[in-house]
Structures are given as structure tokens and as C-alpha cells.
Amino acid sequence: MAAEIINGKELAQQLRTEMKDEVVSLKNDGIHPHLTVVLVGDNPASKSYVRGKEKACLETGISSDLIELPTTITEEELLNQIDQLNDDHSVHGILVQLPLPEHINEQKVIEAIRPEKDVDGFHPVSIGRMMTGMDTFLPCTPYGILTMLQSKDIEIEGKHAVIVGRSNIVGKPVGQLLLNNHATVTYCHSRTQNLKQYTNQADILIVAVGRANGIDASYIKEGAAVIDVGINRLKDGSLTGDVDFESVAQKASYLTPVPKGVGPMTITMLLKNTIKAAKGIENSEG
Ligand SMILES: Nc1nc2c(c(=O)[nH]1)N[C@@H](CN(C=O)c1ccc(C(=O)N[C@@H](CCC(=O)O)C(=O)O)cc1)CN2
């Protein structure tokens, strides 16, 4: 079988065009969605992702601003900055780009963001609401993955989804989202013994481990839908995923590429969450 490639860049573009119309109509109703991005330090990858977010906002008609803070900022100063944004009525969504420098407690910072402005969907309130199947901000990468599967009408209900990776921002929430959509979910991670035993049973395989090309065709069940969340930069500067694209494409039914797969969808779902935040806040403030 030769897999159908799910082009995240194209899907992202299509969704952004639809959102652009929604933003125009919100603005006609006096709602001007606004995202504030907070970037601490000068991690080149984070800077590039933040630039991508600003560009996507601009494309969609969402206004945004970037607060750049030095690596030396204290945790208290950062928390004060978030408090100010929480109180600023013109800001609908707050996003703190991760990772943060080691001296800052990431969880404390995430918890400082008011849940109504948590467009990353990382706050425990958002996570708890997602777990219980309530309406909430879904974390952007898992939300993007779900949207990619749905865009191809890939059946989730009753299927076996295997997640390789258990991070708070991808592995754990994507498993929960698939469970909410009635999949049977297995989580695997760095201490899982005999990984293949599980991946070989996956109808849907999500790989988010950060090890370049580690999952080859021998890990794949014939006809599986394979979603590659890894973004690994090789010595020659090129990007590759966690999945060995060439061999897996021969066995899977669907496969996401890297780049132009899950990455652009992450940013697109952030736009969706920002629009949702703007609608929610403006409607509740009256
Ligand atoms: N506060 C957050 N921090 C981080 C998140 C997040 O969702 N919220 N996710 C990642 C990074 N990330 C977004 O922030 C992100 C990663 C990758 C891409 C992307 O479009 N990748 C491109 C390739 C880009 C390149 O050339 O380097 C692709 O896959 O085509 C977008 C966003 C960690 N931090």
C-alpha cells in the first residue's frame, strides 16, 4: 500500500481562509480578537515558532503583539506580567511560548493564565474540562491532529490508537481526545518494553518522541494511519520527523509529513482558540 499523505500546510491554509471570514464578521459585531504572545529568552526555534504565530494572526485578521523578555527575568516578574495581561480587557488570548528557562517553574506560569484566556489549552482547568468531555480550549497540537484525522474521514470510533510519547502538551492530551472520540487508547513511552508489540496493533499511530526516524515500517500495522509529531533538525539543517517516511509510506494508509504536517496545524488551532476566547470573553462581559 502507498499511503495518502495528509498535507497539514494545505489543510491549515484552508482553515485559515475560513477563519478569516469569521474574523471579519466578528469585527462587524465589534469583537476584535487579540492574542498576546510572551517569549522568554532567545531560543532560535521558539523565536521562529512565534514569528509563525504572528504571521498566521496577520493572515487571518487577528491582531497580536509579542512581549519579548530576557532569559534573566525572574519567575515573579513573569507572573506579574501575566497578571497584567489577565486584567487587560483588550487581550483575549495569552500564550507563553515553551520551553521556559530552567529557573522558571513552567507549571506555575501556565496556572497563572486565566482559564478564559488559555488559548494553549494547557491550564489544569482546560485539561480537566477536556478530560470530562466539556467544551474548552483544546491543546493546539492534539486538536490539530484530531482535525487532520477528521479531514480524511479516518474512523476513530472503536479503533485502536497507540500513542508513543507521554508529554503534557502532546502525548497525554492526544490520547484523551481520541478516547473522547471513542477510540481504544494505549500509551507507550521511553520505558515501554517491546514497543513493537503495541505499535503493530495500532489502527492509528501517533508518534511524539523526538527521535529522528526511529519508527520504521517494522513498527506499523498494514493500513494504519500514522501521525508524525516529531520535529528533528539534522546536522545538514534539514528537518525530519520521528517516523521513517519512505518505509512507512509503503505500509500505512495515511501518513503526515515533516515538515508541512502537524506543525502548521498547531498554529492554526491556536487561531481557532483565540477566536473562541474572543467570542467567550466578549459575550460574558456583555
Ligand atoms: N506555548 C506553546 N509552546 C510550544 C508549543 C505550543 O503549542 N504552545 N508547541 C511547540 C512548538 N510549536 C508551537 O509553539 C510549533 C512547532 C512547529 C511548528 C511548525 O509549523 N513546524 C514546521 C517546521 C518549522 C521549521 O522549519 O522549523 C512544520 O512542521 O512544517 C509550529 C509550531 C513547543 N512549544
Ligand as a Chemical Component Dictionary entry (heavy atoms), coordinates in Angstrom:
data_LIG
# 
_chem_comp.id                   LIG 
_chem_comp.type                 NON-POLYMER 
_chem_comp.pdbx_formal_charge   0 
_chem_comp.three_letter_code    LIG 
# 
loop_
_chem_comp_atom.comp_id 
_chem_comp_atom.atom_id 
_chem_comp_atom.alt_atom_id 
_chem_comp_atom.type_symbol 
_chem_comp_atom.charge 
_chem_comp_atom.model_Cartn_x 
_chem_comp_atom.model_Cartn_y 
_chem_comp_atom.model_Cartn_z 
_chem_comp_atom.pdbx_ordinal 
LIG N1  N1  N 0 3.168  27.627 24.303 1  
LIG C1  C1  C 0 3.468  26.648 23.444 2  
LIG N2  N2  N 0 4.743  26.258 23.299 3  
LIG C2  C2  C 0 5.032  25.246 22.431 4  
LIG C3  C3  C 0 4.018  24.629 21.663 5  
LIG C4  C4  C 0 2.686  25.049 21.864 6  
LIG O1  O1  O 0 1.715  24.510 21.246 7  
LIG N3  N3  N 0 2.455  26.064 22.751 8  
LIG N4  N4  N 0 4.337  23.671 20.694 9  
LIG C5  C5  C 0 5.720  23.504 20.299 10 
LIG C6  C6  C 0 6.232  24.411 19.224 11 
LIG N5  N5  N 0 5.271  24.952 18.260 12 
LIG C7  C7  C 0 4.414  25.898 18.664 13 
LIG O2  O2  O 0 4.640  26.645 19.566 14 
LIG C8  C8  C 0 5.364  24.662 16.860 15 
LIG C9  C9  C 0 6.224  23.717 16.354 16 
LIG C10 C10 C 0 6.353  23.523 14.970 17 
LIG C11 C11 C 0 5.611  24.273 14.086 18 
LIG C12 C12 C 0 5.760  24.158 12.608 19 
LIG O3  O3  O 0 4.985  24.729 11.874 20 
LIG N6  N6  N 0 6.769  23.451 12.111 21 
LIG C13 C13 C 0 7.051  23.422 10.699 22 
LIG C14 C14 C 0 8.550  23.432 10.501 23 
LIG C15 C15 C 0 9.158  24.663 11.072 24 
LIG C16 C16 C 0 10.660 24.769 10.858 25 
LIG O4  O4  O 0 11.078 24.917 9.704  26 
LIG O5  O5  O 0 11.379 24.762 11.874 27 
LIG C17 C17 C 0 6.469  22.160 10.084 28 
LIG O6  O6  O 0 6.354  21.151 10.796 29 
LIG O7  O7  O 0 6.158  22.218 8.892  30 
LIG C18 C18 C 0 4.743  25.203 14.592 31 
LIG C19 C19 C 0 4.623  25.403 15.948 32 
LIG C20 C20 C 0 6.638  23.684 21.502 33 
LIG N7  N7  N 0 6.314  24.850 22.256 34 
# 
loop_
_chem_comp_bond.comp_id 
_chem_comp_bond.atom_id_1 
_chem_comp_bond.atom_id_2 
_chem_comp_bond.value_order 
_chem_comp_bond.pdbx_ordinal 
LIG N1  C1  SING 1  
LIG C1  N2  DOUB 2  
LIG C1  N3  SING 3  
LIG N2  C2  SING 4  
LIG C2  C3  DOUB 5  
LIG C2  N7  SING 6  
LIG C3  C4  SING 7  
LIG C3  N4  SING 8  
LIG C4  O1  DOUB 9  
LIG C4  N3  SING 10 
LIG N4  C5  SING 11 
LIG C5  C6  SING 12 
LIG C5  C20 SING 13 
LIG C6  N5  SING 14 
LIG N5  C7  SING 15 
LIG N5  C8  SING 16 
LIG C7  O2  DOUB 17 
LIG C8  C9  SING 18 
LIG C8  C19 DOUB 19 
LIG C9  C10 DOUB 20 
LIG C10 C11 SING 21 
LIG C11 C12 SING 22 
LIG C11 C18 DOUB 23 
LIG C12 O3  DOUB 24 
LIG C12 N6  SING 25 
LIG N6  C13 SING 26 
LIG C13 C14 SING 27 
LIG C13 C17 SING 28 
LIG C14 C15 SING 29 
LIG C15 C16 SING 30 
LIG C16 O4  DOUB 31 
LIG C16 O5  SING 32 
LIG C17 O6  DOUB 33 
LIG C17 O7  SING 34 
LIG C18 C19 SING 35 
LIG C20 N7  SING 36 
# 
